[in-house]
Amino acid sequence: MKGCCMAAVVYGASSRVAQAQTPNTPDAIVDQNHIRQATQDGTPIYGTVADALASAPDNSVTPWTIALMPGHYSEKLTITKPNICLVGSGRGETCIAFDAFAGAEKPDGTGQWGTPGSATLTINAPDFKAYHLTIANDFDFLDNDRRDPHGANRIGASQAVAIYLGNGADRSLFYDVAMTGYQDTVFADRGRSLFSHCIISGNVDFIFGGGAALFDHCDIVSRPRAVPTTLPAGFVSAPSTAKDSPFGLIFRYCDLKKENADQPAGSHYLGRPWHPTRDFKDGRYADPDAIGQAVFFHCHMEDHIATDGWTSMSGLAKDGQRKWFQPLVDARFLEYKSTGPGANINASRPQLSNAEALTYSPEHILGDWKPQLEHFNL
């Protein structure tokens, strides 16, 4: 049915392989060749994703589906309309990529992009969905990483976001999507989001933010640094969850992998507590109420994960000095039944009890949003 993003996700009773049904007749098609203006049934064809988004209704109450033909789309996009659904031709066939980074000057001369502004795909509206594609930030982090840290040509603000869930985002769903970058790949800062059967890669704080994000059966891939002796080499998560929010970054049945077999054992941490610098009545300093939460639930971990799991992170104190936020004091970091060579139970890695683990069901995390949960084998 035209205009309906039929993406019910169905899992076999004992399989971790999912199948997704996508619409036969989209509302718009994006094809870089752009030979025709429309299909025989009248579906419009656009040459860019941006043009297709511009044609979408401002306030659709049902999913408005854009089918992306194979190709590499060099575009920087912002979703401002609800119920946009992007359906690619496969992770290896359809890629949306851009190379902005936080310290780069914006083309309009209004200053630097900043971390949120560097995103390839920004979502500022509810009920966004994406299937079967890759979203990447192509900034050459490794080239910058191998430069002298004190050299004049070293870029300081090297954050380069692939996906940013910003103001207005809620009920954002990603299925079978690859998200690639290095530093700050996925910025899940607002609303609720579900990432199912996705591949997310990066190294420094590459999944971060203050939103309630559920990562289900995803591959979480830690990438190497340009200089192999750089330690720690990376941090999977950097949550900034508000202290009164019960859920932050939740990883259920995920595989934590390293991109290259020769990456050192113990070189990456599960996470560190991010306290963003904000403006307050008495000054500008790290938010003391950002008591970030990250939970790894039934996850398999390769040996690149450090034995002590979590580490500290610095922030700006009221007096203008740097202070260190500690993982077991200034954050909510927890695990439940981790497996693999990177899994350890010790004083530095708090564990959920069986009773506590029950509260981390998808129904609790996502609340009244039920994205085909009856089909999820969680």
C-alpha positions as CSV (number, residue, x, y, z in Angstrom):
1,M,0.0,0.0,0.0
2,K,1.5,3.3,-1.0
3,G,2.6,5.5,1.8
4,C,2.9,2.7,4.3
5,C,6.3,1.7,5.6
6,M,5.5,-2.0,6.2
7,A,8.6,-3.0,8.2
8,A,7.4,-5.6,10.6
9,V,10.6,-7.3,11.9
10,V,10.2,-11.0,12.3
11,Y,12.6,-13.3,14.1
12,G,12.8,-17.0,14.0
13,A,12.2,-18.8,17.3
14,S,15.9,-19.7,17.8
15,S,17.6,-17.5,15.1
16,R,19.5,-14.2,15.4
17,V,18.9,-13.5,11.7
18,A,16.0,-11.2,11.0
19,Q,13.9,-10.5,8.0
20,A,12.2,-7.2,7.3
21,Q,9.3,-6.6,4.9
22,T,9.5,-3.3,3.1
23,P,6.9,-1.6,0.9
24,N,6.6,-2.5,-2.8
25,T,5.4,0.9,-3.8
26,P,7.2,3.8,-2.1
27,D,6.0,7.4,-2.1
28,A,9.2,8.6,-3.7
29,I,12.3,7.1,-5.3
30,V,15.9,8.4,-5.3
31,D,18.1,7.4,-8.2
32,Q,21.4,9.1,-8.9
33,N,21.0,8.3,-12.6
34,H,17.6,10.2,-12.6
35,I,16.8,9.3,-16.1
36,R,13.0,9.4,-15.6
37,Q,10.9,11.9,-13.7
38,A,8.5,9.2,-12.5
39,T,7.7,5.5,-12.7
40,Q,4.8,4.2,-14.8
41,D,2.5,4.3,-11.8
42,G,3.4,8.0,-11.2
43,T,5.9,7.6,-8.3
44,P,8.2,10.6,-8.5
45,I,12.0,9.9,-9.0
46,Y,14.5,12.4,-7.6
47,G,18.3,12.7,-8.1
48,T,19.1,13.5,-4.4
49,V,17.7,12.4,-1.0
50,A,17.4,16.1,-0.1
51,D,15.0,16.7,-3.1
52,A,12.9,13.7,-2.1
53,L,12.7,15.0,1.5
54,A,11.7,18.4,0.4
55,S,8.7,16.9,-1.5
56,A,7.5,15.0,1.6
57,P,4.4,16.3,3.4
58,D,5.0,18.5,6.4
59,N,2.9,16.6,8.8
60,S,2.2,13.1,7.6
61,V,0.5,10.9,10.2
62,T,1.7,7.7,8.5
63,P,5.1,6.7,7.2
64,W,6.2,8.5,4.1
65,T,8.6,6.1,2.3
66,I,11.6,7.1,0.2
67,A,13.2,4.2,-1.6
68,L,17.0,4.8,-2.3
69,M,18.5,3.0,-5.3
70,P,22.1,1.7,-5.1
71,G,24.6,4.5,-5.0
72,H,26.9,6.7,-2.8
73,Y,24.9,9.8,-1.9
74,S,27.3,12.6,-0.7
75,E,24.7,14.6,1.2
76,K,24.3,16.3,4.6
77,L,20.6,15.9,5.6
78,T,18.3,17.1,8.3
79,I,14.9,15.5,9.0
80,T,12.4,18.1,10.1
81,K,9.2,16.3,9.1
82,P,7.5,13.4,11.0
83,N,7.1,9.9,9.7
84,I,9.9,9.9,7.2
85,C,11.0,6.4,6.2
86,L,14.2,5.7,4.3
87,V,14.6,2.3,2.7
88,G,17.9,1.5,1.0
89,S,18.9,-1.3,-1.3
90,G,21.2,-2.9,1.2
91,R,24.0,-1.8,3.5
92,G,26.6,-2.5,0.8
93,E,24.5,-0.9,-2.0
94,T,23.2,2.4,-0.6
95,C,25.3,4.8,1.4
96,I,24.7,8.3,2.6
97,A,27.9,10.0,3.6
98,F,29.5,13.3,4.3
99,D,32.8,14.4,5.8
100,A,32.0,17.4,8.2
101,F,33.7,17.6,11.5
102,A,33.2,19.7,14.6
103,G,36.1,22.1,14.0
104,A,35.4,22.7,10.3
105,E,34.0,26.1,9.2
106,K,30.4,26.0,7.9
107,P,30.0,27.1,4.3
108,D,27.8,30.1,5.2
109,G,30.5,31.6,7.4
110,T,28.5,31.5,10.6
111,G,31.2,29.6,12.5
112,Q,32.2,26.0,13.0
113,W,29.9,23.0,12.7
114,G,30.4,21.9,16.3
115,T,29.7,18.3,17.3
116,P,25.9,18.1,16.6
117,G,26.3,20.2,13.4
118,S,28.9,17.7,12.0
119,A,26.3,15.0,11.5
120,T,25.7,13.4,8.2
121,L,22.1,12.7,9.1
122,T,20.3,14.9,11.7
123,I,16.8,13.9,13.0
124,N,14.7,16.6,14.5
125,A,11.3,15.0,14.1
126,P,9.4,12.0,15.5
127,D,8.8,8.6,14.0
128,F,11.8,8.4,11.7
129,K,12.7,5.0,10.3
130,A,15.6,3.7,8.3
131,Y,16.3,0.3,6.7
132,H,18.9,-1.5,4.7
133,L,21.5,1.2,4.1
134,T,24.8,2.7,5.4
135,I,25.1,6.2,7.0
136,A,28.6,7.4,7.3
137,N,30.8,10.3,8.4
138,D,33.8,10.1,6.1
139,F,36.1,12.6,7.9
140,D,39.6,11.2,7.7
141,F,40.1,10.7,11.5
142,L,43.1,8.4,11.0
143,D,45.0,11.0,9.0
144,N,44.5,13.5,11.7
145,D,45.2,11.0,14.4
146,R,48.6,10.2,13.1
147,R,49.7,13.9,13.2
148,D,51.8,15.3,16.0
149,P,49.3,16.1,18.9
150,H,51.1,19.4,19.4
151,G,51.6,20.2,15.7
152,A,50.0,23.2,14.0
153,N,48.2,20.9,11.5
154,R,46.5,18.8,14.1
155,I,42.8,19.3,14.2
156,G,41.6,19.6,17.8
157,A,37.8,19.3,17.3
158,S,37.8,16.0,15.4
159,Q,34.3,14.9,16.4
160,A,32.5,13.7,13.3
161,V,29.0,12.4,13.8
162,A,27.2,10.1,11.4
163,I,23.7,10.2,13.0
164,Y,22.4,12.8,15.5
165,L,19.1,12.4,17.3
166,G,18.3,16.0,18.2
167,N,15.5,18.2,19.4
168,G,12.1,16.7,18.3
169,A,13.4,13.2,17.7
170,D,11.5,10.4,19.4
171,R,10.5,6.8,18.4
172,S,13.5,6.7,15.9
173,L,13.9,3.2,14.4
174,F,16.9,1.8,12.6
175,Y,16.9,-1.7,11.2
176,D,19.8,-3.3,9.3
177,V,21.7,0.0,9.1
178,A,25.4,0.4,9.2
179,M,26.7,3.5,10.9
180,T,30.3,4.2,10.4
181,G,32.7,6.8,11.7
182,Y,35.5,7.1,14.3
183,Q,34.9,9.7,17.0
184,D,31.2,10.3,18.0
185,T,29.6,8.1,15.3
186,V,26.1,7.9,16.9
187,F,24.8,10.9,19.0
188,A,21.6,9.6,20.5
189,D,20.8,12.7,22.5
190,R,17.0,13.0,22.5
191,G,13.9,10.8,22.7
192,R,13.6,7.1,22.5
193,S,15.3,5.1,19.7
194,L,15.7,1.5,18.7
195,F,18.7,0.1,16.7
196,S,18.0,-3.5,15.7
197,H,20.4,-5.7,13.8
198,C,22.6,-2.7,13.0
199,I,26.4,-2.4,12.7
200,I,27.9,0.6,14.5
201,S,31.6,1.3,14.2
202,G,34.0,3.8,15.7
203,N,36.6,4.3,18.5
204,V,36.4,7.4,20.7
205,D,33.0,7.7,22.5
206,F,31.3,6.4,19.4
207,I,27.9,5.9,20.9
208,F,27.0,8.7,23.2
209,G,24.3,11.2,24.4
210,G,21.4,11.6,26.8
211,G,18.6,9.8,25.0
212,A,17.0,6.5,25.8
213,A,18.5,4.2,23.1
214,L,18.1,0.4,22.9
215,F,20.6,-1.5,20.8
216,D,19.3,-4.9,20.0
217,H,21.3,-7.7,18.4
218,C,23.8,-5.1,17.0
219,D,27.5,-5.5,16.1
220,I,29.4,-2.9,18.0
221,V,32.7,-2.6,16.2
222,S,35.7,-0.9,17.9
223,R,38.1,0.5,15.3
224,P,41.9,1.0,15.7
225,R,43.8,4.2,16.2
226,A,46.3,5.4,13.6
227,V,49.1,5.0,16.2
228,P,48.8,1.5,17.7
229,T,50.5,2.5,20.9
230,T,47.7,5.0,21.7
231,L,46.1,3.8,24.9
232,P,43.3,3.6,25.7
233,A,42.4,3.3,22.1
234,G,38.7,4.0,22.5
235,F,35.5,4.0,24.4
236,V,32.3,2.3,23.2
237,S,29.9,4.6,25.1
238,A,29.8,8.0,26.7
239,P,26.3,8.5,28.1
240,S,25.0,11.8,29.5
241,T,21.7,10.6,30.7
242,A,19.8,13.0,33.1
243,K,19.8,11.6,36.6
244,D,16.0,11.5,36.7
245,S,15.8,9.4,33.5
246,P,15.6,5.7,34.2
247,F,17.2,4.5,30.9
248,G,20.1,5.6,28.9
249,L,22.2,3.6,26.4
250,I,21.1,-0.1,26.7
251,F,22.9,-2.8,24.7
252,R,21.0,-6.1,24.6
253,Y,22.4,-9.2,22.9
254,C,25.0,-7.3,21.1
255,D,28.4,-8.5,19.8
256,L,31.3,-6.2,20.8
257,K,34.0,-6.8,18.2
258,K,37.3,-5.3,17.1
259,E,37.7,-4.3,13.5
260,N,41.2,-5.8,13.2
261,A,42.5,-9.0,14.8
262,D,45.8,-7.3,15.8
263,Q,44.1,-4.6,18.0
264,P,45.6,-5.0,21.5
265,A,43.8,-6.8,24.2
266,G,42.3,-4.5,26.9
267,S,42.7,-1.4,24.7
268,H,39.1,-0.3,24.7
269,Y,36.7,0.6,27.5
270,L,32.9,-0.1,27.6
271,G,32.4,3.6,28.5
272,R,33.1,6.7,30.4
273,P,30.8,9.3,32.1
274,W,30.2,12.3,29.9
275,H,29.0,15.5,31.7
276,P,28.4,18.0,28.9
277,T,29.4,21.6,29.5
278,R,26.2,23.8,29.8
279,D,25.3,27.3,30.8
280,F,23.9,27.8,34.3
281,K,22.9,30.9,36.3
282,D,26.2,30.7,38.2
283,G,28.4,30.0,35.2
284,R,29.3,27.5,32.5
285,Y,30.5,24.1,33.6
286,A,30.0,20.4,33.3
287,D,26.4,19.3,34.1
288,P,26.5,17.7,37.5
289,D,23.1,16.1,36.9
290,A,24.2,14.2,33.8
291,I,24.5,10.9,35.6
292,G,24.9,8.8,32.4
293,Q,23.6,5.3,32.1
294,A,25.0,2.5,30.0
295,V,24.0,-1.2,30.4
296,F,25.4,-4.2,28.6
297,F,22.9,-7.0,28.8
298,H,23.8,-10.5,27.5
299,C,26.5,-9.1,25.3
300,H,29.5,-11.0,23.9
301,M,32.8,-9.2,24.2
302,E,36.1,-9.8,22.4
303,D,39.4,-9.4,24.2
304,H,39.8,-5.7,23.3
305,I,37.5,-4.8,26.2
306,A,39.5,-3.7,29.2
307,T,39.4,-5.9,32.3
308,D,38.1,-3.0,34.5
309,G,35.4,-2.2,31.9
310,W,34.8,1.5,32.6
311,T,37.0,4.5,33.0
312,S,36.9,8.2,34.1
313,M,36.3,11.3,31.9
314,S,37.2,14.9,32.6
315,G,34.9,17.9,32.5
316,L,34.9,21.7,33.3
317,A,34.5,22.5,37.0
318,K,32.8,25.7,38.2
319,D,36.2,27.2,39.0
320,G,37.3,26.8,35.4
321,Q,39.6,23.9,36.2
322,R,39.3,20.4,34.8
323,K,37.8,17.7,37.1
324,W,37.5,14.0,36.7
325,F,34.2,12.2,36.8
326,Q,34.5,8.6,38.1
327,P,32.6,5.7,36.5
328,L,31.3,4.2,39.7
329,V,30.3,7.5,41.3
330,D,29.2,9.9,38.6
331,A,27.5,7.4,36.3
332,R,25.2,4.3,36.2
333,F,27.3,1.6,34.5
334,L,26.0,-1.9,34.7
335,E,26.3,-5.4,33.1
336,Y,24.3,-8.6,33.1
337,K,25.7,-12.0,32.0
338,S,28.4,-10.7,29.6
339,T,30.3,-13.5,27.8
340,G,33.5,-13.8,25.8
341,P,37.2,-13.0,26.6
342,G,36.4,-9.4,27.3
343,A,33.8,-10.2,30.0
344,N,34.9,-10.0,33.6
345,I,33.2,-9.8,36.9
346,N,35.2,-7.7,39.4
347,A,34.7,-4.7,41.7
348,S,35.0,-2.3,38.8
349,R,32.2,-3.9,36.8
350,P,28.9,-3.8,38.7
351,Q,26.4,-6.5,37.8
352,L,22.6,-6.5,37.8
353,S,20.8,-9.0,39.9
354,N,18.3,-11.3,38.2
355,A,15.5,-9.2,39.6
356,E,17.0,-5.9,38.5
357,A,17.5,-7.3,35.0
358,L,13.8,-7.7,34.6
359,T,13.4,-3.9,34.6
360,Y,15.6,-3.7,31.4
361,S,13.0,-5.3,29.1
362,P,12.2,-3.4,25.8
363,E,8.7,-2.7,27.2
364,H,10.2,-0.8,30.1
365,I,12.8,1.0,28.1
366,L,10.5,2.1,25.2
367,G,7.4,2.7,27.3
368,D,4.2,3.2,25.3
369,W,6.1,3.0,22.0
370,K,5.7,-0.6,20.7
371,P,7.6,-1.0,17.4
372,Q,6.4,-4.5,16.5
373,L,7.8,-5.8,19.8
374,E,5.7,-8.9,19.6
375,H,8.0,-10.0,16.8
376,F,11.2,-9.4,18.6
377,N,13.1,-12.4,19.9
378,L,14.8,-10.5,22.8
